[in-house]
Amino acid sequence: MNYKLLIADDEPDLLDMLGSYFRKCGYEVLSASGGEEAIRLAARHPDLILLDIGMPGIDGLEVCRSLRDTVACPILFLTARVEEADKVSGFAAGGDDYIVKPFGMAELEARVGAHLRREERQTGRSEVKFAGGLVINYSAAELSHRGVGIPLTRQEYRIAELLSLHAGRVFGKEEIYERIRGHEGEGSSAVVAEHIRKLRGKLTAAGAESPIHTIWGLGYKWKS
């Protein structure tokens, strides 16, 4: 399968280098030199997005936030920022990985491949119905309540998927973070609580009772 990558960076030389490298690796590449162009090209359904944070105008964080309502593919940030707060902001915006410049091309391609393989492992699962009219379609990565879809960010869906597939089991924040990010991810597990807060809010807004319970001092579980 030829995967389609969207690469967005305002440095022309880096954009050309990345595009050339990934094309040689067998990828189809869409190149964007700014945030507005990245948003427009995202409509062509890339399998993964490499997104520079420090672009002028609409920066990478804003691009990510604007895409997360409609785009479910992995988004990997490319940036020179190394502060913990910047990493947390990137993950909270809906990013899946945080790759600090300068980076090796082989390592970057390995991370891209790891995220794409993880996507493939999500396919082939069936639709499961839960109490109160809540349904998760694992093949389509969709959650609905009484036939009405509930729009989730990528990380919100992954948390729902993880907890629901292991209903009744308690997961700590660190373990949830590792499961939904992968061991190659960087950042902090503190963002997990914010993802769960937003997920619960969306379930409630859709008229569903949240099956995610807090076990104080231990973590979270999906009510079995």
URMO-V240647 format. One record per residue. N is the residue number from 1. RES is the residue in one letter. OMEGA is omega in radians with two decimals (999 if undefined). D_FIRST is the distance of its C-alpha to the first C-alpha in Angstrom with 1 decimal. Layout:
[[N/RES/OMEGA/D_FIRST] [N/RES/OMEGA/D_FIRST]]
This chain:
[[1/M/3.07/0.0] [2/N/3.14/3.8] [3/Y/3.13/6.1] [4/K/3.12/9.5] [5/L/2.94/12.6] [6/L/-3.14/16.1] [7/I/-3.12/18.7] [8/A/3.13/22.3] [9/D/-3.10/25.3] [10/D/3.07/28.6] [11/E/-3.05/29.0] [12/P/-3.11/27.9] [13/D/3.13/27.7] [14/L/3.13/25.5] [15/L/3.12/23.3] [16/D/-3.12/23.0] [17/M/3.13/22.5] [18/L/3.14/19.7] [19/G/-3.14/17.9] [20/S/-3.10/18.5] [21/Y/-3.07/17.4] [22/F/3.04/14.0] [23/R/3.10/13.4] [24/K/3.10/14.4] [25/C/3.08/12.0] [26/G/3.13/9.1] [27/Y/2.89/9.0] [28/E/-3.01/10.3] [29/V/2.95/13.7] [30/L/-3.08/16.4] [31/S/3.11/19.8] [32/A/-3.12/22.8] [33/S/3.14/26.2] [34/G/-3.07/27.8] [35/G/-3.13/27.6] [36/E/3.13/28.3] [37/E/3.12/25.5] [38/A/3.12/23.1] [39/I/-3.13/24.2] [40/R/-3.11/23.9] [41/L/3.11/20.3] [42/A/3.10/19.3] [43/A/3.12/19.9] [44/R/2.98/16.7] [45/H/3.05/14.8] [46/P/3.08/13.0] [47/D/3.13/11.0] [48/L/-3.12/13.6] [49/I/2.96/16.9] [50/L/-2.91/18.9] [51/L/3.06/22.4] [52/D/-3.14/25.7] [53/I/-2.94/28.6] [54/G/3.09/31.4] [55/M/3.08/30.8] [56/P/-3.11/33.9] [57/G/3.09/34.5] [58/I/-3.09/32.0] [59/D/-3.06/30.9] [60/G/3.12/27.7] [61/L/3.12/29.3] [62/E/3.08/30.4] [63/V/-3.12/27.0] [64/C/-3.14/25.5] [65/R/-3.09/28.3] [66/S/-3.10/27.9] [67/L/-2.96/24.2] [68/R/3.07/24.4] [69/D/-3.04/26.0] [70/T/-3.07/23.1] [71/V/-3.10/20.0] [72/A/-3.06/18.7] [73/C/3.11/15.9] [74/P/3.05/16.9] [75/I/-3.14/19.4] [76/L/3.14/20.4] [77/F/2.99/23.7] [78/L/-3.03/24.7] [79/T/3.05/28.5] [80/A/-3.12/31.7] [81/R/-3.07/33.3] [82/V/-3.12/34.1] [83/E/3.14/36.6] [84/E/-3.13/36.0] [85/A/3.11/36.8] [86/D/3.13/34.1] [87/K/3.12/31.5] [88/V/3.11/32.8] [89/S/3.12/32.8] [90/G/3.12/29.2] [91/F/3.13/28.2] [92/A/3.12/30.6] [93/A/3.12/29.0] [94/G/3.12/25.8] [95/G/-3.10/24.0] [96/D/3.13/22.0] [97/D/-3.00/22.7] [98/Y/-3.03/25.3] [99/I/-3.01/24.8] [100/V/3.04/28.1] [101/K/-0.12/28.6] [102/P/-3.13/29.0] [103/F/3.06/25.9] [104/G/-3.10/24.3] [105/M/3.14/21.0] [106/A/3.11/19.8] [107/E/3.13/20.8] [108/L/-3.14/19.2] [109/E/3.11/15.8] [110/A/3.11/16.5] [111/R/3.09/17.4] [112/V/3.14/14.4] [113/G/-3.14/12.2] [114/A/3.13/14.9] [115/H/3.13/14.8] [116/L/3.08/11.1] [117/R/3.10/11.6] [118/R/3.08/14.7] [119/E/-3.12/13.2] [120/E/-3.12/11.2] [121/R/-3.14/14.6] [122/Q/-3.08/16.2] [123/T/3.06/14.8] [124/G/3.12/16.8] [125/R/-3.04/20.2] [126/S/3.07/23.0] [127/E/-3.12/25.4] [128/V/3.13/28.5] [129/K/3.12/31.9] [130/F/-3.11/34.3] [131/A/3.07/38.0] [132/G/3.09/39.1] [133/G/3.13/36.4] [134/L/-3.10/33.6] [135/V/3.01/30.1] [136/I/3.03/26.8] [137/N/-3.05/23.6] [138/Y/3.11/21.3] [139/S/-3.11/18.3] [140/A/-3.08/18.8] [141/A/-3.10/20.3] [142/E/3.08/23.5] [143/L/-3.12/27.1] [144/S/3.09/29.9] [145/H/-3.12/33.7] [146/R/3.05/35.4] [147/G/-3.12/32.7] [148/V/-3.11/32.4] [149/G/3.09/29.3] [150/I/-3.11/30.0] [151/P/-3.14/28.0] [152/L/2.95/27.0] [153/T/-3.13/25.5] [154/R/-3.08/22.5] [155/Q/3.07/25.0] [156/E/3.12/27.4] [157/Y/-3.10/24.9] [158/R/3.09/23.9] [159/I/3.10/27.6] [160/A/3.14/28.3] [161/E/-3.11/25.5] [162/L/-3.07/26.7] [163/L/-3.10/30.4] [164/S/3.11/30.0] [165/L/3.12/28.1] [166/H/-3.08/31.0] [167/A/3.13/33.8] [168/G/3.13/37.2] [169/R/3.13/36.0] [170/V/3.08/37.1] [171/F/3.02/34.6] [172/G/-3.13/36.1] [173/K/-3.13/34.7] [174/E/-3.12/33.6] [175/E/3.08/31.6] [176/I/-3.14/30.0] [177/Y/-3.13/29.1] [178/E/-3.10/27.5] [179/R/-3.05/25.5] [180/I/3.13/24.1] [181/R/-2.99/23.7] [182/G/-3.06/22.8] [183/H/3.14/25.0] [184/E/-3.11/23.5] [185/G/3.09/24.7] [186/E/3.10/28.1] [187/G/-3.04/30.8] [188/S/3.10/33.2] [189/S/-3.12/33.3] [190/A/-3.11/36.0] [191/V/-3.13/33.4] [192/V/-3.13/32.6] [193/A/3.13/36.0] [194/E/3.08/35.4] [195/H/-3.12/32.0] [196/I/3.09/33.9] [197/R/-3.14/36.8] [198/K/3.11/34.6] [199/L/3.10/32.8] [200/R/3.13/36.2] [201/G/3.14/37.5] [202/K/3.08/34.7] [203/L/3.13/35.4] [204/T/3.13/39.1] [205/A/3.13/38.7] [206/A/3.13/36.9] [207/G/-3.13/39.8] [208/A/3.02/38.2] [209/E/-3.09/39.9] [210/S/3.10/37.9] [211/P/-3.11/37.1] [212/I/-3.10/36.5] [213/H/3.04/39.8] [214/T/3.04/40.9] [215/I/-2.96/42.6] [216/W/3.13/44.8] [217/G/-3.11/44.5] [218/L/-3.13/41.5] [219/G/-3.04/38.6] [220/Y/3.03/37.1] [221/K/3.06/36.3] [222/W/-3.09/35.2] [223/K/-3.09/38.2] [224/S/999/37.8]]
